[in-house]
Amino acid sequence: MIYNLATKIATGLSVRNYIDCEETEIVSYGLFSVISKIMYGAICLLFGVIFGCLPESAVFYISFLFIKKYAGGFHAETELRCFFLSSLSIMASIFGIYLSEFFAPLKVMFLCLAATACFIIAVYAPTPSKERPLDETECKRYKKISKIRVVILIIVSFATYILNYESLCISISMAIILEGILLVAGKIKSKKFAVDSHT
């Protein structure tokens, strides 16, 4: 779907001599990444419009991309499954932000879950996979960057809370929670893959 589109565009650029043939695969992956982010961003904003929390959905998505870039997470086996799971997780997150406006205890619960997710990210990030292998040096660098980015998100979320923008604080918290869930799922999947490869 998206990868086929990215490959067609990269191939077209190669045919027209805008890029070298050797760069086609790299450009395809880059285009795939950009198109995916735009598409999921549009889906996130769509759910934001549906649930009446557009600014919160934008803050959620930006925060999620900010932490996921180096922390990594779960990678689905097929593009269709990735689309389905990503859309479902985005919808659930935006719906959680929406519900927190009406149920105060949910805000407390989300903040507690976000604190737990921060610990998970600090311990497990990054989570290498067969789709995204990392060497030891990369793992150390990504872990350090992930910790720094978590601290930045915590500071920003505290600032929004102090400035009385609780909904934005919850949006950032939901992004951290989702990343924590994805890291745990990715860790479980990588262990399962390691076991299967040795049997």
C-alpha positions in Angstrom: 0.0 0.0 0.0 2.2 2.9 1.3 5.4 1.1 0.6 4.3 0.3 -3.0 3.5 4.0 -3.5 6.9 5.1 -2.1 8.7 2.5 -4.3 6.9 3.8 -7.4 7.8 7.4 -6.6 11.4 6.5 -5.9 11.6 4.4 -9.1 10.1 7.3 -11.1 12.8 9.6 -9.7 15.5 7.1 -10.6 14.2 6.8 -14.2 14.2 10.5 -14.6 17.8 10.6 -13.2 16.8 12.7 -10.1 18.5 10.1 -7.9 21.0 7.3 -8.6 19.7 3.7 -9.0 21.7 2.7 -5.9 19.7 5.2 -3.8 16.3 4.0 -4.9 15.8 1.6 -1.9 17.0 4.3 0.6 14.7 6.9 -0.9 11.8 4.4 -0.9 12.2 3.8 2.8 12.5 7.6 3.4 9.3 8.3 1.4 7.5 5.4 3.2 8.4 6.9 6.5 7.3 10.4 5.5 4.0 9.3 3.9 3.2 7.1 6.9 3.7 9.9 9.3 1.5 12.2 7.2 -1.2 9.6 6.9 -1.3 8.7 10.6 -1.2 12.3 11.4 -4.3 12.9 9.3 -6.0 9.9 11.0 -5.1 11.3 14.4 -6.5 14.8 13.5 -9.6 13.1 12.1 -10.3 11.4 15.4 -9.5 14.7 17.1 -12.3 16.4 15.0 -14.7 13.5 15.7 -14.2 13.6 19.5 -14.0 17.4 19.6 -10.4 17.6 20.8 -8.4 18.7 17.8 -5.6 20.7 19.6 -5.2 17.8 22.0 -4.9 15.2 19.2 -2.2 17.3 17.5 -0.2 17.6 20.8 -0.6 13.9 21.3 0.7 13.0 17.9 3.6 15.4 18.0 4.6 14.1 21.4 4.3 10.5 20.3 6.5 11.0 17.2 9.0 12.8 19.4 9.4 9.9 21.8 9.0 7.0 19.4 11.7 8.2 17.0 14.5 6.8 19.2 12.6 4.6 21.7 11.2 2.3 19.0 8.5 -0.2 19.9 6.3 -2.8 18.3 6.6 -3.6 14.6 3.7 -5.4 12.9 4.5 -8.2 10.5 2.5 -6.8 7.6 1.7 -3.3 6.4 -2.1 -3.9 6.7 -1.8 -5.1 10.3 0.4 -2.1 11.1 -2.2 0.2 9.6 -5.0 -1.5 11.6 -3.2 -1.6 14.9 -1.8 2.0 14.6 -5.2 3.4 13.7 -6.8 1.5 16.6 -4.2 2.7 19.1 -4.5 6.3 17.9 -8.3 6.1 18.2 -8.1 4.6 21.7 -5.6 7.3 22.8 -7.7 10.2 21.5 -10.9 8.6 23.0 -9.1 8.4 26.3 -8.1 12.1 26.1 -11.8 12.9 25.3 -13.1 10.8 28.2 -10.7 12.4 30.7 -12.5 15.7 30.2 -15.6 14.2 31.8 -14.2 11.9 34.4 -11.6 13.4 36.7 -10.4 10.1 38.1 -9.2 9.2 34.6 -6.8 12.1 34.6 -5.2 10.8 37.8 -5.0 7.2 36.3 -3.5 8.4 33.1 -0.8 10.5 35.0 0.0 7.4 37.1 0.2 5.2 33.9 2.4 7.8 32.2 4.8 7.8 35.2 5.0 4.0 34.9 5.5 4.3 31.1 8.4 6.7 31.7 10.1 4.0 33.8 9.4 1.4 31.1 10.9 3.7 28.4 14.0 4.4 30.5 14.6 0.6 31.0 13.5 -0.9 27.7 14.2 1.7 25.1 15.2 1.1 22.4 13.6 -2.2 21.4 15.5 -3.6 18.4 13.6 -5.9 16.0 14.3 -7.9 12.9 12.7 -5.0 11.0 14.9 -2.4 12.7 18.2 -4.0 14.0 20.5 -1.9 16.1 24.1 -2.5 17.1 25.4 -2.0 20.6 26.6 1.5 20.0 23.3 2.5 18.4 21.4 1.0 21.4 23.4 3.0 23.9 22.9 6.2 21.9 19.2 5.7 21.3 18.7 4.8 25.0 20.4 8.1 26.1 18.4 10.1 23.6 15.1 8.4 24.6 15.7 9.3 28.3 16.5 12.9 27.4 13.3 13.1 25.3 11.2 11.6 28.1 12.5 14.2 30.5 11.7 16.9 28.0 8.1 15.6 27.7 7.8 15.4 31.5 8.9 19.1 31.8 6.6 20.2 29.1 3.6 18.3 30.6 4.3 19.8 34.0 4.4 23.3 32.4 1.1 22.7 30.6 -0.4 21.5 33.9 0.9 24.6 35.9 -0.4 26.9 33.1 -3.8 25.3 33.6 -3.8 23.4 30.3 -4.7 20.0 31.8 -6.0 18.6 28.6 -2.6 19.1 26.9 -0.9 17.5 29.9 -3.1 14.5 29.4 -2.4 14.4 25.7 1.4 14.2 26.4 0.7 11.6 29.0 -1.2 9.5 26.6 1.6 9.6 24.1 4.0 8.4 26.7 1.6 5.6 27.8 1.2 4.4 24.2 5.0 4.3 23.7 5.3 2.4 26.9 2.8 -0.2 25.7 4.5 -0.5 22.3 7.9 -1.0 24.0 6.5 -3.8 26.2 4.8 -5.4 23.1 8.0 -5.0 21.1 10.1 -6.6 23.9 7.8 -9.6 24.1 7.8 -10.0 20.3 11.6 -9.7 20.1 12.0 -12.4 22.8 9.5 -14.6 21.0 11.4 -14.1 17.7 14.7 -15.0 19.5 13.2 -18.2 20.9 11.7 -19.2 17.5 15.0 -18.6 15.7 16.8 -20.9 18.1 14.3 -23.8 17.7 
